[in-house]
Amino acid sequence: MWKHDRDDLPVAPPRFMDEFMRLKRGSVNRRHFLGVTGLGLAAAVMGAGGRPSWREARAQAIGGHVCLNSWPNYHDPATFEAFTAATGTTVDLTVTNSNEEMLKKLRTGVADWDLFVPTNYTISTYVELGLIDELALERLSHYSAAGQNPLFTGAGQISGRTYAVPKNWGTTGIATNTDELGTKIASWADFFAVAMTEASGRTVIHDYQLTTIGCALVSLGYSFNSVEPAELAAAEKLLLAVKPHLLAINSDYQPAMRAGDAWLAMCWANDGQQLHRDMPEIAFALGKDGGEIWTDYFAIPTAARNKAAAYALLDFLMDPQIAVKEHLANGAATTDSRVLELLPQEVRTNTIIYPDQAALTELEFGAAVTLTDPGRAELMARFKAA
């Protein structure tokens, strides 16, 4: 268990939940809860210009609930319980398995989201289609552009305007149950070969064209972002060959890996960390032949019904004292230097989450063209239907 010796660091997760349950039972008051968990300290932090923060959210009458759409296994429930305790507003969380699905729901008006979590390569398309707002940064007292690594903020800024702010970053790699698989898997070429042999019937591939097609392309020596017809045809041939050997096409692969039904999976680094933390026999590795590096952002849909609550929740999540608890729970890498300083040394040096720079050199950020390219969309549809 992580222990700290600084009074300004957040309490360990078990203590946090103990105090939260005491608050719910009425054993302690809100002032005590905010003080002992560090939320009170966070709430007291104001921007240099006295900008409003989530601390004033209740007085601003932001409503009884706020709708957040995100990814599987991506948030600590205690974070939203703390937001409710501080503001009186509940968080309705829904999850989506792909950016294509997010885009479709926003374009068709099906989405009922106040805040959502798109990936870097999609943001320019959302702006072009008028689906997300330019952010009023003055309403985010806890966001610090100066504390961000520019590598992970660029995609959220279009023509000098900020439309999204980073949640965290990570990589896409390979999760392997080493108790079940003897073959060392060091590349995406290895992944597909083992999926059709030793891990036949025990492999999960993402329900997400960017990574499924991208990693197939990489295994064949092509760019992760290729939209070249001949290269897509080669990737399709590989995917159709592996299809009969798959356990599932599913972006929420943790349950199958934990149950032992799956031994091999395409895996985002934060999931890889959660799995390895709880089941050390599950290893995570990046493909030496390439793959994906990504940043996920927070953005507010133009059609959001409760933008006041969206800003309050976003400001809450940008607070370093809150964000550090999220990162400890979900295992994703922070883009914020203030949060990085609060993380324990064993987290900052964890190479699943923070790989050596050399391991990142072959990785590619997703390209905007892949989101709407018809060739990739049709390939994925044929693969899933086969």
N, C-alpha and C positions, 0 to 999 in steps of 0.2 A: 504493500500500500504506500502511495506517495505521502510523505510527510514533509512539512516545510518548517522553516524557522524564522519566517518573516511575517510580521503581523498584518502586512497589507496584501498577502496572498489569499486567494479564496480557500475556504475550508475544503477538506477532502470530501469526495462525493457521499460516503456514508453519513458523515456528520451533517452535510447539507440536507439530505433527505430526512434525517432524524428531526432536524429543526423545522423543516417544512411540515412534517406530520404533526409536530407539536402545535404549529400555527393553525393547521386545519382543525385540530381538536379543541382549540381555544385555550391551550395550556400556556401559551405565550402570546404577547401582542405583536403587532406588525413591526413596531419600532425595534423590539428585541430581535425578531427574525432578520430584518434588514441589517442590523448591526453585527450579529454574529456570523452571518453568511458572507459578509462583504458587499452585499447588494446595496446597503445604505451608503457605503463609501463610494460605490460606483455611481449611485444616483446623485451624489453630491457633486460629482465632477461635471462642470459646465464648460462650454466653449468660451473662448476668449471674449467673444462678443455677447456673452450671456444668452446664448441660443437656448431655446426650449429643449428639454430632454424628456425621455419616457417617464421620468419621475412625475411630470405634470399631466400625464396622460389621462388619469381619472378626472381631473378638473376640466380637461378639454372635452369631456363627454364623447369619447371615441366609440362608444357602442359596446354591446355585450360580447361580440366575438369578431375575430379576424381570421380570414381564410388564407392559409399558406399551402402552396403546392411545391413539393420537393422530390427527393429521391429516396429509395428504400434504405433503411439502416443509417440515416444521415443526421439524425438529431437525437439529443438526449431529452426524453420526456420531462425530466426535472427542469429543463430550461423553460418550457412553456408553463409548467406549474408555477414557477417563480414569477414569470411575467403576469400570470393571472393573479397571484398573491399581491403583486405590487400595483397592479392597475385595475383589477376587477374585470378584465377582458379575457375571455377564453380564446385559445388558438385551435382552430379546426384544421388539422393537418391531413392533406391527401398526398399520395405519391404517384409518380409517373415513371415509366420505365425507359423512355427515350425522348430525345429532344424533338424528334419528328412528331411524336404524339402530343407534346406540349404545343408545338406550332399549330397542329391541326385543331386542337381544342380552342386555342385563342382565335384562330381565323374563323371558325364556325360559330363562335359565341357560346360554346358549351362550357367553357371554363368559367368558374365562379370564384376567381382568385383575387385577393387583395395584394398578395406578394408571392413571387415564385422564384425558382432557382434555375435559370438557364445556364448553359455552358458557353464558353467564350466564343465559339465560332458562329453562334446563332444570333448574337446581339445585333449585328449590322442588318440582318434580315428583318428582325423585329422593328428596328428603327425605320427602315425603308418602307415597311408596310403600315407604319403608324400604330403599332400594337403595344408599345410601351412608352411611358412618360420620360421626359427629361427629369432627372432627380433634382429636387430643391435641396441642395446640400446644406443650406442654412437650417433645415429642419432635422439634420442629423448631427447633434452636438458631439457624438462620440466617434464619428468617422474622422480619421486623420489621413489625408492624402499623403502627407509627409512621411507617415509611418509605413506606407505601402511600398512593396517592391514593384517598380515600374513594369517589370516583365509580366506582372499579373493584373495590371490595371488597364492596359492599353485597349483591350477589346471592349471595355465598357465605355470608352470615350469616342464619340463620333463627331467629327468637325468641331473639336474643341468643347463639346458638351458632354456631360456625364449622364449616361442612361442606366448604368448598372455599377454596383460596387462589389468587390470580391468577397465571397464567403470563405473559400479556401482553394487550394490547388492539390493536384495529385498526378498519378500516373495510372496507366492501364497495363496490368501484367498478368501473371499466371499463378493461380493457386493450385498447389499439388498436395495431396495426402501422401506423405512420404512413407507412412506405415503400409500403404497399399500398393504404391507404385515404386518399383525399383529403378526405373530408368530416370536418369537425371535430365530434367527439361530446362534447357538454357536458351531456347529460341522459339519463335513462333513456328518455324519449320518443325522443330521437335514436338511442339504442342499438337499440331495437326497429325503428325505421324503416330504419336502415342494415342491420340483420340481414336484412331482407326485400328489400333492393335491392343496394347495392354490395358488401356482405359476405355475400350469399346463398351458402350452401354452405361458408362459412368462419367460422361463428360457433359458440361453445360456451357453453352455459347450464349452470348448476350442477345436479347431481343431488341437489337439496336444496330441499325445498319452501319453507323460510323465506325464502331469498333469491330463488329463482326466482319464486314467487308474489308475494313482497313487492316486488320491483323492478318487476314488471308492474303491481301496484297503484299504486305511486308514479308510474309513467309516465302513469297515467290520472288522477292528482290525488288518489288515496286514501291512507290511512295504510298504511305498510309492514306493520302488524300487523292489518289489518282481517280480521274474520271475518263481516262482513255478507254475506248471501247474494247480494244484488244486485251488490255490488262484486266479490265472488268470481266471479260469472258474467261480468262484464265482463273481468276478468283472464283467465279461461279462454278467452274468445273471442279475446283477443289472443295468448295462448300457442298456441292451436290454429292460428292464422293464421301464426305464425312457425315452427312445428314443421317444415314441409317444407323450410325454408331453413337448418336447423341442420346443422352438421357433426357435433355430438355433444351429448349431455346427460351431462356428466361433471364432477365436482368436481376432478379432477386434470387440469387443462387446460394445465399448463406444457409437457408434451411436444409437444402440437399447436402451441402458439404458438412454441416454439423451432424446430420443424421447418418452420415456414412453412405448415403445413396450415391453421391457424386464424389469422385476422387480427383477430378481435374476440372478447372473452370477458368474462363476469362474472368478477370477480377480487377476491380478498382482498388487502389492502394489502401484506402480507408477500410474497405471490407477485408482486405488481406491482413491488415493490422488487427482488426477485431477478431478474425478467425484464428490468427497465430497466437494472439494473447490468450484466448480461451482454450485453444487446442494446438499446442506447440508442434504437433506432428504435421500441421498444415503449413507448408512453406509458401512464400511469395517471392517471385522473381520477375524481373523485367526481361523482355526478349533482347538478346544481344544483337539481333538483326533489326531492331527498331521498334516502333510502336507509338503510343500517344502520351503526351503530357497535356494536362488540361487545367483550366480554372473554372470554377463555378461561381456565379454571381447572384446577387439579389437584384430583382427588378420589379417595378410596379406596373401592372397592365394599365393601359389607357382606360379600359372598361371597368376597372376596379370600383366596387361599390363603396368601400370604406377606406379611403386613402389616408384619413387621419390615423386610423388604427394601423395601417400598413407602415406609415412612418414611425409610429410609436414602437411597433415591434422591431422594425429594422434598426432604429436607434438603440434599442435594448440589445439586439444581437451584435451590434458594433462595439458595445462597451467591452473593453478588454477583460474586465473582471467576469463578465458573462461569457464572452467568447472563449476564454481559456477553459471553462467547464465543458463547453460544447466540444472543443478540440480533444480534451482528455477522454470524452465519452465516445466520439465517433472516429477518432484516429486520423482525420485528414490533416494535411499540412496547412498552417496558417500563412497568409500573405502579409500579416500585420506584425511589424517588428515589436510593437508594444506587447502583443500577445506572446510572441516568441520568447520574450524576456521572462514571462511568467511561467513558462512551461518548465517542468523538471528536466534536469540534464539528460536523464535516460530517455526522455521523449525526443529532445532535440537531436540526440545522436542515434536515434533509431533509423536504420537505413531503409526500412520499408517505407517510412513516411518521408524521410529526408535523405534521398539517395545521394551518393557521391556525384559531384558534377560530371565526372567522366561517364557515369551511367546514363546521364540525361542527353548526351550529345547526339545520339542517334534518334531521339524521340521528336515527334512533330506535334504541334498544336493542330487541332482540326481546322480545316479551311471552310470558309463560308459557302463555297460552291457545293460542298458535299451535302448540305442540308436540303437543297431543293433540286439537285441533279436528278433528272428522270431516269438515267441509266442505272444509278445506284438504287433508287427507289424500286425500280422494276426488278432488278436483280434480287433484292431482299424479299420482295413479294413472291417471286418464283421459288426461292430457297425455302421459305416458310411453307409454301403450298406443296412442295415436292413430297 
